[in-house]
Amino acid sequence: MVLEVNPFAFASQKVATLIDDSNFLPWKQHFLLVVKTHCFQHYLDGIVVVPPLTVADDDGSLVENPTFVQYEQQDAAISAWLLSIVSPSLHNRLIGDSSFASMLWSVLNRIFGSQSITKAKRYRSLLHNYRKNDMSMSNFLAGIKHLCDCLAGCGQKVFQEEQQSAILNGVPPEYDHVVSIITTSQTPFDLQRIATALLDAEAC
């Protein structure tokens, strides 16, 4: 049985971000929600049986199978939509090896699924060793957030305390007085207050 999918119905759906090396898990979660909304997840998991290319007509002659044509059109529409929401830098790794939507999906999971643990270790090491050096404070804070987002993309939760520690350990000695105020305060500083305090200190 071929599931009827209207390409125009899901082609207009937007996924919040394009998939790249840093955001596979949240991208996958959002993507599957859209897929299930349109009931075509079976094209990705391979449950849909590919109809035969030809069938016999009333005279016994082999003719093109209209069910296969319908399947091929729907699968191609899904594949095209999937490629449209994948970062262009990944297209060369997908096109050519993947004739069907299920194959594209399998390749994506193989590329990124096995890399999550290794990436998480690398990003966490980068986070703990990230230093402001000659960067502006705003760029330094943005870099910390980017690494935390990368960890989240690998399925690794970064608690606020870890992010705060990375920030305070990454600023140079001239910010020691601010770090001391933050770490000894009776009222805990949240991330926004820490950022504000450091930005204010930079401006002085």
CYANA upper distance limits for C-alpha pairs under 8 A (distance plus 0.5 A):
  1 MET  CA     48 VAL  CA      7.68
  1 MET  CA     49 VAL  CA      7.60
  2 VAL  CA     48 VAL  CA      7.31
  2 VAL  CA     49 VAL  CA      8.19
  2 VAL  CA     67 THR  CA      7.72
  2 VAL  CA     70 GLN  CA      8.20
  2 VAL  CA     71 TYR  CA      6.52
  3 LEU  CA     40 PHE  CA      7.79
  3 LEU  CA     48 VAL  CA      8.43
  3 LEU  CA     71 TYR  CA      8.39
  4 GLU  CA     74 GLN  CA      8.00
  5 VAL  CA     38 HIS  CA      7.95
  5 VAL  CA     39 CYS  CA      8.45
  5 VAL  CA     40 PHE  CA      7.45
  5 VAL  CA     74 GLN  CA      6.66
  6 ASN  CA     10 PHE  CA      7.55
  6 ASN  CA     74 GLN  CA      8.11
  7 PRO  CA     11 ALA  CA      6.23
  7 PRO  CA     74 GLN  CA      7.34
  7 PRO  CA     77 ALA  CA      6.21
  7 PRO  CA     78 ILE  CA      7.67
  8 PHE  CA     12 SER  CA      7.02
  9 ALA  CA     13 GLN  CA      7.99
 10 PHE  CA     34 VAL  CA      8.49
 10 PHE  CA     38 HIS  CA      7.43
 11 ALA  CA     77 ALA  CA      8.47
 11 ALA  CA     81 TRP  CA      6.38
 13 GLN  CA     34 VAL  CA      7.99
 15 VAL  CA     27 TRP  CA      8.24
 15 VAL  CA     30 HIS  CA      7.20
 15 VAL  CA     31 PHE  CA      6.94
 15 VAL  CA     34 VAL  CA      8.42
 15 VAL  CA     85 ILE  CA      7.53
 16 ALA  CA     27 TRP  CA      8.32
 16 ALA  CA     30 HIS  CA      8.20
 17 THR  CA     27 TRP  CA      7.24
 17 THR  CA     85 ILE  CA      8.23
 18 LEU  CA     27 TRP  CA      7.87
 18 LEU  CA     85 ILE  CA      5.76
 18 LEU  CA     86 VAL  CA      5.67
 18 LEU  CA     87 SER  CA      5.80
 19 ILE  CA     23 ASN  CA      6.66
 19 ILE  CA     24 PHE  CA      6.46
 19 ILE  CA     27 TRP  CA      6.60
 19 ILE  CA     85 ILE  CA      7.50
 19 ILE  CA     86 VAL  CA      5.53
 19 ILE  CA     87 SER  CA      5.97
 20 ASP  CA     24 PHE  CA      7.18
 20 ASP  CA     86 VAL  CA      7.75
 20 ASP  CA     87 SER  CA      6.26
 20 ASP  CA     90 LEU  CA      8.07
 21 ASP  CA    112 PHE  CA      7.91
 22 SER  CA    150 CYS  CA      5.57
 22 SER  CA    151 LEU  CA      8.32
 22 SER  CA    153 GLY  CA      6.13
 22 SER  CA    154 CYS  CA      7.50
 23 ASN  CA     27 TRP  CA      6.51
 23 ASN  CA    149 ASP  CA      8.49
 23 ASN  CA    150 CYS  CA      6.97
 23 ASN  CA    152 ALA  CA      8.17
 23 ASN  CA    153 GLY  CA      4.60
 23 ASN  CA    154 CYS  CA      7.25
 24 PHE  CA     28 LYS  CA      6.38
 24 PHE  CA    112 PHE  CA      7.08
 24 PHE  CA    113 GLY  CA      8.42
 24 PHE  CA    153 GLY  CA      6.42
 24 PHE  CA    154 CYS  CA      7.44
 25 LEU  CA     29 GLN  CA      6.75
 25 LEU  CA    153 GLY  CA      5.96
 25 LEU  CA    154 CYS  CA      6.68
 25 LEU  CA    155 GLY  CA      6.84
 26 PRO  CA     30 HIS  CA      6.81
 26 PRO  CA    152 ALA  CA      8.48
 26 PRO  CA    153 GLY  CA      6.43
 27 TRP  CA     31 PHE  CA      6.48
 28 LYS  CA     32 LEU  CA      6.53
 29 GLN  CA     33 LEU  CA      6.93
 30 HIS  CA     34 VAL  CA      7.07
 31 PHE  CA     35 VAL  CA      6.71
 32 LEU  CA     36 LYS  CA      6.51
 32 LEU  CA     41 GLN  CA      8.12
 33 LEU  CA     37 THR  CA      6.71
 34 VAL  CA     38 HIS  CA      7.24
 35 VAL  CA     39 CYS  CA      6.79
 35 VAL  CA     40 PHE  CA      6.40
 35 VAL  CA     41 GLN  CA      6.18
 36 LYS  CA     40 PHE  CA      6.88
 36 LYS  CA     41 GLN  CA      6.37
 40 PHE  CA     44 LEU  CA      7.97
 41 GLN  CA     45 ASP  CA      6.94
 42 HIS  CA     46 GLY  CA      6.45
 42 HIS  CA     47 ILE  CA      5.71
 42 HIS  CA     48 VAL  CA      6.20
 43 TYR  CA     47 ILE  CA      7.28
 43 TYR  CA     48 VAL  CA      6.42
 43 TYR  CA     75 ASP  CA      7.37
 43 TYR  CA    101 ALA  CA      6.82
 43 TYR  CA    102 SER  CA      6.35
 44 LEU  CA    101 ALA  CA      6.26
 44 LEU  CA    102 SER  CA      4.54
 44 LEU  CA    103 MET  CA      8.16
 44 LEU  CA    105 TRP  CA      6.57
 44 LEU  CA    106 SER  CA      8.47
 45 ASP  CA    102 SER  CA      6.39
 46 GLY  CA    102 SER  CA      6.15
 50 VAL  CA     68 PHE  CA      7.65
 50 VAL  CA     71 TYR  CA      7.83
 51 PRO  CA     65 ASN  CA      8.43
 51 PRO  CA     67 THR  CA      7.04
 51 PRO  CA     68 PHE  CA      5.59
 51 PRO  CA     71 TYR  CA      7.97
 52 PRO  CA     65 ASN  CA      7.37
 52 PRO  CA     68 PHE  CA      6.78
 53 LEU  CA     64 GLU  CA      6.76
 53 LEU  CA     65 ASN  CA      6.09
 53 LEU  CA     68 PHE  CA      6.24
 53 LEU  CA     69 VAL  CA      8.47
 54 THR  CA     62 LEU  CA      6.35
 54 THR  CA     63 VAL  CA      5.75
 54 THR  CA     64 GLU  CA      5.02
 54 THR  CA     65 ASN  CA      5.08
 54 THR  CA     68 PHE  CA      8.37
 55 VAL  CA     61 SER  CA      8.45
 55 VAL  CA     62 LEU  CA      5.81
 55 VAL  CA     63 VAL  CA      6.01
 55 VAL  CA     64 GLU  CA      6.89
 55 VAL  CA     65 ASN  CA      5.89
 56 ALA  CA     60 GLY  CA      5.46
 56 ALA  CA     61 SER  CA      5.64
 56 ALA  CA     62 LEU  CA      4.95
 56 ALA  CA     63 VAL  CA      6.55
 57 ASP  CA     61 SER  CA      5.97
 57 ASP  CA     62 LEU  CA      6.83
 57 ASP  CA     63 VAL  CA      6.99
 64 GLU  CA     68 PHE  CA      8.41
 64 GLU  CA     69 VAL  CA      8.38
 65 ASN  CA     69 VAL  CA      7.00
 66 PRO  CA     70 GLN  CA      6.70
 67 THR  CA     71 TYR  CA      6.65
 68 PHE  CA     72 GLU  CA      6.46
 69 VAL  CA     73 GLN  CA      6.66
 70 GLN  CA     74 GLN  CA      6.72
 71 TYR  CA     75 ASP  CA      6.50
 72 GLU  CA     76 ALA  CA      6.42
 73 GLN  CA     77 ALA  CA      6.64
 74 GLN  CA     78 ILE  CA      6.81
 75 ASP  CA     79 SER  CA      6.64
 75 ASP  CA    100 PHE  CA      6.98
 75 ASP  CA    101 ALA  CA      6.48
 76 ALA  CA     80 ALA  CA      6.52
 76 ALA  CA    100 PHE  CA      7.56
 76 ALA  CA    101 ALA  CA      7.65
 77 ALA  CA     81 TRP  CA      6.69
 78 ILE  CA     82 LEU  CA      6.60
 78 ILE  CA    101 ALA  CA      6.78
 79 SER  CA     83 LEU  CA      6.70
 79 SER  CA    100 PHE  CA      7.19
 79 SER  CA    101 ALA  CA      5.23
 79 SER  CA    104 LEU  CA      7.74
 80 ALA  CA     84 SER  CA      6.66
 81 TRP  CA     85 ILE  CA      7.13
 82 LEU  CA     86 VAL  CA      7.04
 82 LEU  CA    101 ALA  CA      8.34
 83 LEU  CA     91 HIS  CA      7.70
 86 VAL  CA     90 LEU  CA      7.40
 86 VAL  CA     91 HIS  CA      7.93
 87 SER  CA     91 HIS  CA      7.74
 90 LEU  CA     94 LEU  CA      7.19
 91 HIS  CA     95 ILE  CA      6.37
 92 ASN  CA     96 GLY  CA      8.45
 93 ARG  CA     97 ASP  CA      8.39
 94 LEU  CA     98 SER  CA      6.71
 94 LEU  CA    104 LEU  CA      7.02
 94 LEU  CA    107 VAL  CA      7.59
 94 LEU  CA    108 LEU  CA      8.38
 97 ASP  CA    103 MET  CA      8.48
 98 SER  CA    103 MET  CA      5.55
 98 SER  CA    104 LEU  CA      5.70
 98 SER  CA    107 VAL  CA      8.21
 99 SER  CA    103 MET  CA      7.08
 99 SER  CA    104 LEU  CA      7.96
100 PHE  CA    104 LEU  CA      6.91
101 ALA  CA    105 TRP  CA      6.67
102 SER  CA    106 SER  CA      6.61
103 MET  CA    107 VAL  CA      6.63
104 LEU  CA    108 LEU  CA      6.75
105 TRP  CA    109 ASN  CA      6.78
106 SER  CA    110 ARG  CA      6.60
107 VAL  CA    111 ILE  CA      6.52
108 LEU  CA    112 PHE  CA      6.67
108 LEU  CA    113 GLY  CA      8.34
109 ASN  CA    113 GLY  CA      5.55
109 ASN  CA    114 SER  CA      8.34
110 ARG  CA    114 SER  CA      6.77
111 ILE  CA    115 GLN  CA      7.53
112 PHE  CA    116 SER  CA      7.02
115 GLN  CA    119 LYS  CA      6.44
116 SER  CA    120 ALA  CA      6.46
116 SER  CA    154 CYS  CA      5.51
116 SER  CA    155 GLY  CA      8.03
117 ILE  CA    121 LYS  CA      6.88
117 ILE  CA    154 CYS  CA      7.68
118 THR  CA    122 ARG  CA      6.90
119 LYS  CA    123 TYR  CA      6.55
119 LYS  CA    151 LEU  CA      8.42
119 LYS  CA    154 CYS  CA      7.50
120 ALA  CA    124 ARG  CA      6.51
120 ALA  CA    150 CYS  CA      8.37
120 ALA  CA    151 LEU  CA      6.11
120 ALA  CA    154 CYS  CA      6.37
120 ALA  CA    156 GLN  CA      7.33
121 LYS  CA    125 SER  CA      6.66
122 ARG  CA    126 LEU  CA      6.72
123 TYR  CA    127 LEU  CA      6.56
123 TYR  CA    147 LEU  CA      6.64
123 TYR  CA    148 CYS  CA      8.47
123 TYR  CA    150 CYS  CA      7.38
123 TYR  CA    151 LEU  CA      6.72
124 ARG  CA    128 HIS  CA      6.74
124 ARG  CA    147 LEU  CA      8.14
124 ARG  CA    151 LEU  CA      7.53
125 SER  CA    129 ASN  CA      6.72
126 LEU  CA    130 TYR  CA      6.23
126 LEU  CA    147 LEU  CA      8.00
127 LEU  CA    144 ILE  CA      7.05
127 LEU  CA    147 LEU  CA      6.55
127 LEU  CA    148 CYS  CA      7.96
127 LEU  CA    166 ALA  CA      6.92
128 HIS  CA    166 ALA  CA      6.06
129 ASN  CA    166 ALA  CA      8.24
129 ASN  CA    170 GLY  CA      7.81
130 TYR  CA    144 ILE  CA      7.88
130 TYR  CA    166 ALA  CA      7.72
130 TYR  CA    170 GLY  CA      6.31
131 ARG  CA    140 PHE  CA      8.05
131 ARG  CA    169 ASN  CA      8.19
131 ARG  CA    170 GLY  CA      4.69
131 ARG  CA    171 VAL  CA      6.74
131 ARG  CA    172 PRO  CA      8.34
132 LYS  CA    136 SER  CA      8.00
132 LYS  CA    137 MET  CA      7.64
132 LYS  CA    140 PHE  CA      5.90
132 LYS  CA    170 GLY  CA      6.21
132 LYS  CA    171 VAL  CA      5.91
132 LYS  CA    172 PRO  CA      7.42
133 ASN  CA    171 VAL  CA      7.98
133 ASN  CA    172 PRO  CA      7.41
135 MET  CA    139 ASN  CA      6.66
135 MET  CA    140 PHE  CA      6.54
136 SER  CA    140 PHE  CA      6.70
137 MET  CA    141 LEU  CA      6.61
137 MET  CA    198 LEU  CA      7.74
137 MET  CA    199 LEU  CA      6.70
137 MET  CA    202 GLU  CA      7.57
138 SER  CA    142 ALA  CA      6.58
138 SER  CA    199 LEU  CA      7.73
139 ASN  CA    143 GLY  CA      6.57
140 PHE  CA    144 ILE  CA      6.90
141 LEU  CA    145 LYS  CA      6.81
141 LEU  CA    167 ILE  CA      7.69
141 LEU  CA    195 ALA  CA      7.87
142 ALA  CA    146 HIS  CA      6.61
143 GLY  CA    147 LEU  CA      6.85
144 ILE  CA    148 CYS  CA      6.84
144 ILE  CA    163 GLN  CA      7.92
144 ILE  CA    166 ALA  CA      7.93
144 ILE  CA    167 ILE  CA      7.52
145 LYS  CA    149 ASP  CA      6.60
146 HIS  CA    150 CYS  CA      6.67
147 LEU  CA    151 LEU  CA      6.77
148 CYS  CA    152 ALA  CA      6.76
148 CYS  CA    158 VAL  CA      6.74
148 CYS  CA    163 GLN  CA      7.89
149 ASP  CA    153 GLY  CA      6.63
150 CYS  CA    154 CYS  CA      6.99
151 LEU  CA    155 GLY  CA      7.03
151 LEU  CA    156 GLN  CA      5.62
151 LEU  CA    157 LYS  CA      7.31
151 LEU  CA    158 VAL  CA      7.61
152 ALA  CA    156 GLN  CA      5.38
152 ALA  CA    157 LYS  CA      5.95
152 ALA  CA    158 VAL  CA      7.47
158 VAL  CA    162 GLU  CA      6.93
158 VAL  CA    163 GLN  CA      7.31
159 PHE  CA    163 GLN  CA      7.07
160 GLN  CA    164 GLN  CA      6.58
160 GLN  CA    190 ASP  CA      8.47
160 GLN  CA    191 LEU  CA      7.83
161 GLU  CA    165 SER  CA      6.59
162 GLU  CA    166 ALA  CA      6.72
163 GLN  CA    167 ILE  CA      6.82
164 GLN  CA    168 LEU  CA      6.72
164 GLN  CA    191 LEU  CA      7.04
164 GLN  CA    194 ILE  CA      8.31
165 SER  CA    169 ASN  CA      6.43
166 ALA  CA    170 GLY  CA      6.48
167 ILE  CA    171 VAL  CA      7.15
168 LEU  CA    179 VAL  CA      6.80
171 VAL  CA    175 TYR  CA      6.97
172 PRO  CA    176 ASP  CA      7.97
175 TYR  CA    179 VAL  CA      6.77
175 TYR  CA    198 LEU  CA      8.05
175 TYR  CA    201 ALA  CA      7.89
176 ASP  CA    180 SER  CA      6.50
177 HIS  CA    181 ILE  CA      6.85
178 VAL  CA    182 ILE  CA      6.74
178 VAL  CA    197 ALA  CA      7.58
178 VAL  CA    198 LEU  CA      7.48
178 VAL  CA    201 ALA  CA      7.92
179 VAL  CA    183 THR  CA      6.56
180 SER  CA    184 THR  CA      6.47
181 ILE  CA    185 SER  CA      6.33
182 ILE  CA    188 PRO  CA      8.00
182 ILE  CA    189 PHE  CA      6.84
182 ILE  CA    194 ILE  CA      7.67
183 THR  CA    188 PRO  CA      8.40
185 SER  CA    189 PHE  CA      8.18
189 PHE  CA    193 ARG  CA      6.13
189 PHE  CA    194 ILE  CA      6.55
190 ASP  CA    194 ILE  CA      6.78
191 LEU  CA    195 ALA  CA      6.63
192 GLN  CA    196 THR  CA      6.62
193 ARG  CA    197 ALA  CA      6.55
194 ILE  CA    198 LEU  CA      6.72
195 ALA  CA    199 LEU  CA      6.55
196 THR  CA    200 ASP  CA      6.50
197 ALA  CA    201 ALA  CA      6.67
198 LEU  CA    202 GLU  CA      6.71
199 LEU  CA    203 ALA  CA      6.84
200 ASP  CA    204 CYS  CA      7.00
